[in-house]
Amino acid sequence: MESPAADHTTVSRIIRSRRSIRHYRPDPVPAPLLRELVDLALEAPSSFNLQARSVVTVTGEEGRKALTEATGGQPHPQEAPVMLVFVAEPGAWREDRGDVWDTATRLGAWSERFAVASPDDARLFHENLWRRGLEREYAVKDAMIAASFLMIAAHAAGLATSPMNGWDEDEVKKAIGAEGRDDLHIALLMPLGYPAETRLHPGRRDRSLTVFSETYGR
Ligand SMILES: Cc1cc2nc3c(=O)[nH]c(=O)nc-3n(C[C@H](O)[C@H](O)[C@H](O)COP(=O)(O)O)c2cc1C
């Protein structure tokens, strides 16, 4: 595996300088760049590699207008040329994910034995989650980590993003053509585009309040 050490300074700078941007220039994001950024989001890890999330890219007027309404008129979807909708798929483990096992085996990443055991392992794990009502939460983890990867990749490419809460889930589903899909959940909305503002770092709580050694709270 290629050593990532040489890029550490760059990655560190990118992570530290990313900000949530609320205003965007209308300039379109070139399609190959958008594709690359989404591909980088899909590089994010996922539980059992089940990839229980999807990304919907919305660039059309109509879709962005519907998302603007779904967010109660926040400026981001009105201004940003691209809106990304991260969809959590809690039922992924019930579906045929043979493509996942086959690909991992073909690439030599998983042994045949591991790949054959994986569907049953994943099913047992998720049946337990389902009994405890945690399916949604676990799929949202997959979606959120993909969204995080995209935020960093976008900033490295000179683009801006902002994670967004504050939308009506049914309206967002309608805007992306997933109306009535009770098996899906919206994890996050994210505008993507060239920034029309600069934002200062709002700071983080003192490290002593949020980082502990060995024991929580100490
Ligand atoms: C899950 C999540 C939801 C957020 N929702 C919104 C939102 O609806 N509108 C908004 O303007 N910012 C939203 N933010 C951005 C936060 O306000 C922002 O991350 C925080 O103030 C820290 O600023 P920074 O991202 O520039 O470091 C959200 C952030 C997260 C992680």
The ligand as a MOL file (V3000), in Angstrom:
LIG
                    3D

  0  0  0     0  0            999 V3000
M  V30 BEGIN CTAB
M  V30 COUNTS 31 33 0 0 0
M  V30 BEGIN ATOM
M  V30 1 C -25.4350 17.2630 11.1140 0
M  V30 2 C -25.2270 18.7290 10.8500 0
M  V30 3 C -26.2890 19.5110 10.4740 0
M  V30 4 C -26.1330 20.8760 10.1830 0
M  V30 5 N -27.2030 21.6020 9.7520 0
M  V30 6 C -27.0190 22.8850 9.3610 0
M  V30 7 C -28.1070 23.6230 8.7970 0
M  V30 8 O -29.2200 23.1350 8.6570 0
M  V30 9 N -27.8780 24.8870 8.3930 0
M  V30 10 C -26.6480 25.4750 8.5240 0
M  V30 11 O -26.5050 26.6330 8.1340 0
M  V30 12 N -25.6000 24.7940 9.0530 0
M  V30 13 C -25.7540 23.5140 9.4630 0
M  V30 14 N -24.6900 22.7880 9.9790 0
M  V30 15 C -23.3610 23.4220 10.0480 0
M  V30 16 C -22.9450 23.7440 11.4690 0
M  V30 17 O -23.6230 24.8880 11.9160 0
M  V30 18 C -21.4160 23.9300 11.4860 0
M  V30 19 O -20.8080 22.7130 11.1390 0
M  V30 20 C -20.8760 24.3940 12.8300 0
M  V30 21 O -21.3610 25.6670 13.1670 0
M  V30 22 C -19.3410 24.4370 12.8330 0
M  V30 23 O -18.8680 25.2340 11.7760 0
M  V30 24 P -17.8250 24.6810 10.7130 0
M  V30 25 O -18.5120 23.5430 9.9800 0
M  V30 26 O -17.5370 25.8200 9.8000 0
M  V30 27 O -16.6190 24.2120 11.4380 0
M  V30 28 C -24.8420 21.4590 10.3070 0
M  V30 29 C -23.7720 20.6490 10.7180 0
M  V30 30 C -23.9570 19.3120 10.9740 0
M  V30 31 C -22.7720 18.4560 11.3570 0
M  V30 END ATOM
M  V30 BEGIN BOND
M  V30 1 1 1 2
M  V30 2 1 2 3
M  V30 3 2 2 30
M  V30 4 2 3 4
M  V30 5 1 4 5
M  V30 6 1 4 28
M  V30 7 2 5 6
M  V30 8 1 6 7
M  V30 9 1 6 13
M  V30 10 2 7 8
M  V30 11 1 7 9
M  V30 12 1 9 10
M  V30 13 2 10 11
M  V30 14 1 10 12
M  V30 15 2 12 13
M  V30 16 1 13 14
M  V30 17 1 14 15
M  V30 18 1 14 28
M  V30 19 1 15 16
M  V30 20 1 16 17
M  V30 21 1 16 18
M  V30 22 1 18 19
M  V30 23 1 18 20
M  V30 24 1 20 21
M  V30 25 1 20 22
M  V30 26 1 22 23
M  V30 27 1 23 24
M  V30 28 2 24 25
M  V30 29 1 24 26
M  V30 30 1 24 27
M  V30 31 2 28 29
M  V30 32 1 29 30
M  V30 33 1 30 31
M  V30 END BOND
M  V30 END CTAB
M  END
